Amino acid sequence: MIDYQANRHFALAMDAEDQLAEFRNRFHLPKTRSGEDCVYLCGNSLGPMPKAARAHVEQELSDWERLAVDGHVKAKNPWTTYHERFTHQLAGLVGAKPVEVVAMNTLTVNLHLMLVSFYRPTPERHKIVMEANAFPSDLYAVKSHIAFHGYDPATTLVELQPRPGETTLRMEDMEAYLHEHGGSVALVLLGVVNYYTGQAFNMQRLTQAAHARGCLIGFDLAHAVGNLLLRLHDWQVDFAVWCSYKYLNAGPGAVAGCFVHERHGDARDLPRFAGWWGHDQSRRFLMEPAFQPIFGAAGWQLSNPPILSLAPLKAALDLFDEVGMPRLRAKSELLTGYLEFLLNQFGGDMLTIITPADKAQRGAQLSLRVRNNGRALFQALLARHFICDWREPDVIRVAPAPLFNTFLDVYRFAGAVRGSLL
């Protein structure tokens, strides 16, 4: 266990020993007017640009310029199979078999596609279980599917609440609900890391609890992919969706990802919305009227992917391949732990960290609740070039990301908070 110290010398010493320190230089970070790097602690909202991303996009622009339609087969990276470049890298990040993952669409589009297939309500089993304060887009999608099937979201959607006086959910309470009421639940859908509190749920235990009662279970990995160690295949998760613009650093609105466990890969009894890019590749251009899905997650594709939006993802995933998630996670725990240590030195009653202290229940994010006018503190931090974000009604989210943040970043941020509070 690290013996943290609340001084600049300690932060600099930790940075000097950091084996991942050089990766910071692989990113463009926002600058102050004087040309210095801002302290960027907002990778949980939008990751910064990998320097290699430009070359990947320019390659596709060049091929489009030279080849036009022939780029589908003659480009350096032919566009017809372009999405396949990401399969093995994404599978490694989420702990899946290659056939179980695909890069496509955006997160909420993928969630809608998964709900079409995996939310199959009956009068006896129609409820969807989510965590309280789930990300609003997930909530909107779920309510729309409940209503589409003729049920009332007010009674069909179950939002698991923390105990009175607590801010996060207890695993034993979530498991107890499923044990007692699982017979009426069609689907469990959870954000692996809650966007607001930063709490990370135990996916393996929850999947076991759901399956024990005959429920399907899916996860939103928006704040988990590239942040936590994941084993979706081994944990028997039914499906998962994620975006690529947060911890994966693939750019604003980047192409998202989807996981479907291989046991569902050829399930013809599952309804699905079909499109030609999910059709049997060997027969796709025969233009046949009958849909024949590709086995696995790729069979849920709809349209040919947006190449210019996919290109930066390759630059980002190459960095993750080079570092490896175990090393990233190890540094992440140290960074977040150091931030927690520093804030606890002076926070007292003025500042509360609502993210669990247990490192197994959080990723690279701490959510801070300030007693008096947290928004004013947030604005003061922005004015001093510390970039984090504010989430209504009362939380500042801070995310020290191991690929580009330093211990000195964390030390300086804590000092700015202290200077603004005291």
ZAMARGU-4260 file (C-alpha; in steps of 0.2 Angstrom, whole numbers, plus 5000, padded with zeros to 4 digits):
<rodrens>
0) 5000/5000/5000 | 5007/5017/4995 | 5011/5029/5009 | 5004/5045/5001 | 5011/5062/5006
5) 5003/5079/5003 | 5017/5088/4995 | 5024/5092/4978 | 5040/5083/4980 | 5030/5066/4983
10) 5019/5070/4967 | 5035/5073/4957 | 5043/5057/4963 | 5028/5047/4959 | 5029/5054/4941
15) 5047/5051/4939 | 5044/5032/4943 | 5029/5031/4932 | 5032/5018/4918 | 5017/5026/4908
20) 5022/5044/4910 | 5028/5045/4891 | 5010/5041/4885 | 5005/5059/4890 | 5015/5065/4876
25) 5005/5055/4864 | 4990/5067/4866 | 4985/5084/4862 | 4979/5092/4878 | 4970/5109/4879
30) 4981/5124/4882 | 4980/5140/4892 | 4982/5157/4883 | 5001/5156/4888 | 5003/5139/4879
35) 5004/5128/4895 | 4994/5112/4897 | 4978/5114/4906 | 4975/5101/4920 | 4963/5090/4910
40) 4952/5079/4922 | 4938/5077/4910 | 4942/5061/4901 | 4926/5053/4908 | 4916/5065/4897
45) 4927/5067/4882 | 4945/5060/4880 | 4958/5071/4872 | 4964/5069/4855 | 4978/5056/4852
50) 4991/5064/4841 | 4991/5049/4829 | 4972/5051/4825 | 4976/5065/4812 | 4986/5053/4801
55) 4972/5040/4802 | 4959/5052/4796 | 4970/5059/4783 | 4974/5042/4776 | 4955/5039/4773
60) 4953/5057/4766 | 4967/5054/4754 | 4960/5037/4748 | 4943/5045/4746 | 4951/5059/4736
65) 4961/5046/4725 | 4949/5032/4723 | 4931/5038/4727 | 4920/5023/4726 | 4935/5011/4723
70) 4940/5015/4741 | 4928/5002/4747 | 4940/4988/4740 | 4956/4997/4735 | 4959/5009/4749
75) 4975/5005/4760 | 4962/4999/4773 | 4947/4994/4762 | 4931/5002/4768 | 4920/4987/4765
80) 4929/4978/4779 | 4936/4993/4789 | 4926/4989/4805 | 4935/4972/4806 | 4951/4981/4810
85) 4944/4984/4828 | 4937/4967/4832 | 4952/4960/4841 | 4957/4975/4850 | 4939/4978/4856
90) 4937/4960/4861 | 4953/4962/4872 | 4947/4978/4880 | 4930/4970/4886 | 4936/4952/4889
95) 4926/4944/4874 | 4929/4933/4860 | 4931/4942/4843 | 4914/4936/4837 | 4906/4944/4851
100) 4910/4962/4848 | 4907/4974/4834 | 4911/4993/4831 | 4895/5001/4825 | 4883/5016/4827
105) 4882/5026/4844 | 4879/5020/4861 | 4860/5024/4862 | 4857/5017/4845 | 4865/5001/4850
110) 4855/5000/4866 | 4839/5002/4856 | 4845/4987/4845 | 4849/4977/4860 | 4832/4981/4868
115) 4823/4975/4852 | 4831/4958/4854 | 4833/4956/4873 | 4818/4964/4880 | 4804/4952/4877
120) 4790/4956/4890 | 4776/4945/4895 | 4762/4948/4907 | 4770/4938/4920 | 4788/4945/4917
125) 4789/4962/4910 | 4799/4973/4922 | 4816/4981/4918 | 4827/4984/4933 | 4840/4999/4933
130) 4850/5008/4946 | 4843/5025/4952 | 4850/5040/4943 | 4855/5030/4928 | 4861/5040/4913
135) 4846/5049/4906 | 4848/5043/4888 | 4847/5025/4895 | 4832/5030/4904 | 4823/5037/4889
140) 4827/5022/4878 | 4821/5010/4891 | 4805/5020/4894 | 4801/5021/4876 | 4803/5002/4874
145) 4792/4998/4889 | 4778/5010/4881 | 4781/5002/4864 | 4776/4985/4871 | 4760/4993/4879
150) 4766/4993/4897 | 4767/5008/4909 | 4785/5014/4914 | 4778/5020/4930 | 4775/5002/4936
155) 4786/4992/4924 | 4803/5001/4927 | 4811/4997/4943 | 4824/5010/4949 | 4834/5002/4963
160) 4837/5016/4977 | 4851/5017/4990 | 4846/5015/5008 | 4840/5031/5017 | 4855/5043/5020
165) 4866/5034/5008 | 4872/5039/4991 | 4877/5023/4983 | 4869/5005/4981 | 4874/4990/4991
170) 4877/4974/4981 | 4868/4964/4994 | 4852/4974/4992 | 4853/4973/4973 | 4855/4954/4974
175) 4841/4953/4987 | 4829/4962/4975 | 4833/4950/4961 | 4831/4935/4973 | 4814/4941/4979
180) 4807/4949/4964 | 4816/4941/4949 | 4802/4931/4943 | 4793/4947/4937 | 4809/4954/4929
185) 4812/4952/4910 | 4828/4962/4910 | 4842/4970/4921 | 4851/4985/4913 | 4864/4994/4923
190) 4877/5007/4920 | 4893/4998/4926 | 4900/5014/4932 | 4886/5026/4937 | 4889/5042/4928
195) 4884/5053/4943 | 4891/5044/4958 | 4906/5035/4950 | 4900/5019/4959 | 4906/5003/4949
200) 4895/4988/4951 | 4901/4970/4952 | 4895/4963/4935 | 4899/4945/4939 | 4889/4944/4954
205) 4874/4954/4947 | 4874/4943/4931 | 4874/4927/4942 | 4860/4934/4952 | 4850/4939/4937
210) 4852/4922/4928 | 4848/4913/4944 | 4830/4920/4943 | 4829/4918/4924 | 4832/4936/4919
215) 4842/4943/4905 | 4855/4956/4909 | 4864/4969/4899 | 4876/4983/4904 | 4880/5001/4898
220) 4900/5002/4898 | 4901/5020/4894 | 4911/5024/4909 | 4919/5007/4911 | 4927/5002/4894
225) 4945/5008/4895 | 4943/5011/4913 | 4940/4994/4922 | 4946/4976/4919 | 4931/4967/4910
230) 4928/4949/4907 | 4911/4950/4898 | 4912/4932/4890 | 4918/4923/4906 | 4905/4933/4917
235) 4891/4927/4905 | 4884/4944/4902 | 4870/4944/4889 | 4874/4960/4880 | 4883/4976/4883
240) 4885/4993/4874 | 4897/5007/4875 | 4903/5023/4868 | 4921/5027/4862 | 4924/5045/4865
245) 4926/5045/4884 | 4941/5034/4891 | 4944/5027/4874 | 4948/5044/4867 | 4941/5041/4850
250) 4934/5059/4847 | 4917/5067/4849 | 4903/5056/4843 | 4915/5042/4839 | 4908/5025/4833
255) 4902/5015/4848 | 4903/4996/4852 | 4892/4982/4856 | 4894/4965/4864 | 4883/4950/4862
260) 4887/4934/4870 | 4891/4920/4858 | 4877/4909/4865 | 4865/4922/4857 | 4876/4924/4841
265) 4864/4913/4830 | 4848/4914/4840 | 4835/4914/4827 | 4821/4916/4840 | 4827/4934/4844
270) 4819/4948/4836 | 4830/4961/4828 | 4830/4976/4817 | 4840/4971/4802 | 4851/4980/4789
275) 4862/4975/4775 | 4878/4977/4784 | 4873/4963/4796 | 4869/4951/4781 | 4880/4937/4777
280) 4896/4945/4770 | 4898/4932/4756 | 4881/4936/4749 | 4879/4954/4754 | 4881/4962/4737
285) 4869/4949/4729 | 4855/4960/4735 | 4844/4946/4740 | 4827/4950/4748 | 4829/4938/4763
290) 4840/4943/4778 | 4854/4931/4783 | 4863/4937/4798 | 4881/4936/4801 | 4885/4925/4816
295) 4888/4935/4832 | 4888/4953/4836 | 4891/4958/4818 | 4874/4952/4813 | 4866/4967/4822
300) 4875/4979/4811 | 4863/4990/4800 | 4873/5001/4788 | 4890/5003/4782 | 4900/5012/4795
305) 4906/5030/4794 | 4924/5028/4790 | 4930/5046/4795 | 4922/5043/4812 | 4930/5026/4814
310) 4947/5031/4809 | 4952/5040/4826 | 4947/5024/4836 | 4961/5015/4828 | 4974/5027/4835
315) 4966/5026/4852 | 4965/5007/4853 | 4983/5006/4847 | 4988/5015/4863 | 4978/5003/4874
320) 4986/4988/4866 | 5003/4996/4869 | 5000/4999/4887 | 4988/4985/4892 | 4973/4986/4904
325) 4982/4979/4919 | 4995/4992/4919 | 4982/5006/4916 | 4971/5000/4930 | 4986/4999/4942
330) 4990/5017/4939 | 4972/5022/4939 | 4970/5016/4957 | 4985/5025/4962 | 4980/5041/4954
335) 4962/5041/4961 | 4968/5035/4978 | 4980/5050/4979 | 4966/5062/4974 | 4955/5055/4988
340) 4970/5056/5000 | 4973/5074/4996 | 4955/5079/4997 | 4952/5071/5013 | 4966/5081/5021
345) 4955/5097/5021 | 4938/5093/5015 | 4929/5090/5032 | 4911/5095/5031 | 4914/5107/5016
350) 4917/5093/5004 | 4911/5075/5002 | 4917/5062/4991 | 4901/5052/4986 | 4911/5039/4976
355) 4914/5023/4986 | 4931/5022/4995 | 4933/5004/4990 | 4944/5004/4974 | 4934/4989/4968
360) 4919/4999/4967 | 4925/5014/4957 | 4935/5018/4942 | 4945/5033/4937 | 4932/5045/4944
365) 4928/5054/4960 | 4912/5063/4962 | 4913/5078/4974 | 4898/5086/4983 | 4902/5103/4990
370) 4891/5109/5005 | 4890/5128/4999 | 4888/5132/4981 | 4897/5119/4972 | 4894/5127/4955
375) 4904/5142/4961 | 4919/5131/4965 | 4917/5122/4948 | 4918/5139/4940 | 4933/5144/4950
380) 4942/5128/4945 | 4938/5131/4926 | 4945/5149/4928 | 4961/5142/4934 | 4962/5130/4919
385) 4957/5114/4929 | 4945/5105/4917 | 4933/5094/4926 | 4914/5094/4924 | 4898/5098/4933
390) 4883/5087/4934 | 4866/5093/4941 | 4861/5095/4954 | 4877/5096/4965 | 4892/5086/4959
395) 4909/5090/4952 | 4916/5075/4943 | 4935/5073/4943 | 4943/5059/4932 | 4962/5057/4933
400) 4965/5046/4918 | 4981/5035/4918 | 4985/5037/4900 | 4988/5056/4901 | 4986/5062/4919
405) 5000/5064/4931 | 5002/5064/4950 | 5007/5082/4949 | 4990/5086/4940 | 4981/5078/4955
410) 4992/5087/4967 | 4989/5104/4959 | 4970/5101/4957 | 4968/5097/4976 | 4978/5113/4980
415) 4966/5123/4969 | 4951/5115/4978 | 4958/5119/4995 | 4963/5137/4990 | 4945/5140/4984
420) 4936/5132/4999 | 4947/5139/5013
</rodrens>
